[in-house]
Amino acid sequence: MRLLVALLSIPHFMADGSTLKFDGFTNISLSSSSSETAKVRQLISQPHGVSNSNIALYNSSLGVQFEWQASSAWQIVSQLVIKDQKKYDINTLTQLAFVRYMPNADWTIRLGRTGLDLFMMTEYRDIGYSFTQEHLPTEFYAIIPHQNIDGLDLRYKTPTELGLTSIRAFIGRSKASIVSDNNFYWNAELKDIAGLTVEIENNNWLLRANYTQSKSGNENAQQQMLKEAIQHISPQVWPSQPQLLTSLDIVGKRFDYSAIGFRFDDTNWIAQSELSYINSNSEVLNHLRSYYISVGKHIGNHTLMASFSRAKSNNETPEKPLISTPELDFIYNNIVRHTDFYLIDQYTVSMTWRVELSDVSALKLQWDHTNVGRLPSALYLHNHTTTPDNQFNTLGISLNWVF
């Protein structure tokens, strides 16, 4: 936090002759969903969702970015974004705050808060105008709440026989909120993050691969209470008690993230896809696969796009105690809520229409049909219904512009 404040303060002490660039973006997004059970949202850090055919502006946002160019080699960037989240302070509003040093055209070093380079859309996922869809695929982009990293990254970019090749390495730590039902809130920390991204651009093609590893830096209060409660239960009553204690103890557990992707755009056709795999030595989040593929056609100022996205994990629901009591049933139900949080199995089919209103603004309309194998799900908030509706439609319309 001290580093973040320092980076935001540096522009006031820049030498004379530096230049200041101010940019911004706005997304005004209306959404509605037919689901009676799932409160649909775009990220698991959002505290609000839409259901029961209600109309809401929860996916709207406003962002500003300042860039100070001290010299040809030194630059300072800070970006603030207001959007739907649980807490608002300078730390949560600040998406970017870093110093960039470019000793030459090939090398770039950044220190501070940068985008966590897990996704193809990392650097501009909050800027609705920068992508075709009304919102990015939920099955792929909603699962990980961490959008930025406090640390250091190094990029080398040079022409090769394959095309313009970029290699980026980054280290640091990150915090992001996870919000769920019954006022559940966890400011989840990833520490010891280390990642490598390789990108190749050739004419109309972009190919990308990423590998990132990290460790869980903290746990939430409910997990601590559950572990304390389980410790007092005999394995003779609950044979899986030792495994449950291990699964709930996530501090220091390793998380590995791997992804590949491509993008093609020749001004007539556009196609984009990403595939990721998350693995860990924790049963809370293990063997989670997600992907999407989008294909679109540019027709004048209009773009029509069809998308399919899928997410599935292999988490297993823990075994019940050998006997049933109110106390054991209560503990078991709360354990299932935690161990099954990332028990995800769903897909979405989407149709998007985008029209360019000007060089800096666009109108987008998108229809999603989602089939959920299991509710509740980490991707949503929930209304308590006796018969969950596992299929529902979501409609979103947004006005996006940059300035």
Number of C-alpha atoms within 10 A of each C-alpha: 9 6 15 18 12 13 20 19 11 12 20 8 7 14 10 7 9 14 13 14 10 12 12 16 20 23 25 17 22 18 25 22 25 20 23 19 22 28 19 26 23 20 27 25 25 24 22 22 23 26 24 14 15 12 14 17 18 21 22 20 19 17 20 17 18 19 19 20 19 17 13 11 13 16 20 23 23 23 21 19 20 16 17 19 18 14 11 12 7 12 12 16 16 21 21 24 28 25 21 19 18 16 12 9 10 12 16 17 19 22 20 23 27 26 20 23 22 25 22 22 15 15 16 12 17 23 20 28 25 16 14 21 26 26 21 18 23 21 24 20 22 19 20 15 18 22 21 24 25 25 20 19 25 17 18 15 17 13 13 12 7 9 15 15 19 19 18 19 19 23 20 22 22 23 20 19 21 22 24 21 14 8 8 12 17 18 14 18 18 23 21 16 22 19 22 20 21 18 20 20 19 15 10 11 15 19 19 20 21 22 19 21 20 23 20 21 18 18 17 14 11 15 17 12 11 18 19 12 14 19 13 9 14 13 14 10 14 17 15 16 22 13 12 20 17 13 20 19 19 21 15 17 17 19 19 19 17 19 21 21 20 19 19 18 17 12 11 11 15 19 18 19 19 21 20 21 19 18 18 18 16 19 25 18 21 20 16 21 21 25 22 24 18 22 18 21 18 17 12 10 11 15 20 21 20 18 20 20 22 22 23 19 20 15 18 13 13 17 13 17 19 12 9 12 9 8 9 19 14 11 17 18 11 15 22 15 16 18 20 21 17 22 26 26 20 20 22 22 18 21 20 22 20 24 18 17 14 10 8 13 19 22 23 24 21 21 21 19 17 20 17 19 15 13 20 23 20 22 27 26 25 23 16 12 10 7 9 17 16 17 16 19 19 19 19 22 20 25 20 25 22 19 10
